[in-house]
Structure formats: C-alpha cells, structure tokens
Amino acid sequence: MIRITSVISIPDRELEFEYLRASGPGGQNVNKVATAVQLRFDVFRSASLPEDVRRRLIRLAGKRISKDGILLIQGRRFRTQEQNRADTVERLRELIARAAVAPKRRTPTRPTKGSRERRLQTKRRIAERKSFRRRGHPEEE
C-alpha cells in the first residue's frame, strides 16, 4: 500500500512491475541480471484515485501515459533491482501527490489607475522616439 495523502492511497495490486536488463555501469553483471524496473499503473481503471486527481495526473504525466491510460515509469538509476523498484514507486508517489494538490483559482484583478497611466506614458514616449527617427529631432534643424 502506497500512502499518498491522508485520503489517497494506492494498493499494491494496482501496480505492475516488469524487470529488464539495464544498460550502463555494472560490469559483466549488467548482461546477466534484470535490474531495470518498469512500473505500470492503470490511471483510467484505478479505483483509488478521485476524478479530479485522475484528470490532473493525466495532464502531469504527459508522454509517460499511453492512450489506454497506462502510466509507465522506468527506473534504471541504481544497480540493484530493489533500489530501482523503490525509486519508481517513490516517483509515482510524488507524481500523484503533485496531482492531488488542487490549483488555486485565479481571481481576476483590474490594473490600478497609476499602472494604466504609466503604461500609456511609456507608450507615448516610445511613439515619440520612433517619430523622431522618421522626421528627425527638432533640435537638429
């Protein structure tokens, strides 16, 4: 059982692990032992995710999620299968925890009178500078 928040936890039966050979350091051991881990988590069919968290998770996962809703996380950072497995589970936990935080609603604001005046003053200054480029500066004549 992976505990995400006080409300959300993912049972182990919803996670599927596949072990493969990893490239990289490890000497001859790298050709014999399947240390790399692929974690698969079915986001669409998971009963433990609330709908709003599921939507945000799909958006956050990006390319790591398939059209079928399978989230794929690969772990090959470490030389041991156990460390890679723990790493993929932790990365899944962090991803779901980020999706569990609801974004703050933006309250529309209006610009202050001073900021509008400053903006228009800057526009006038830039327009004047450009007009001098076309007809020349008055002190030059």
Order of alpha helices (4+ residues) and beta strands (2+ residues): beta-beta-beta-beta-alpha-beta-alpha-alpha
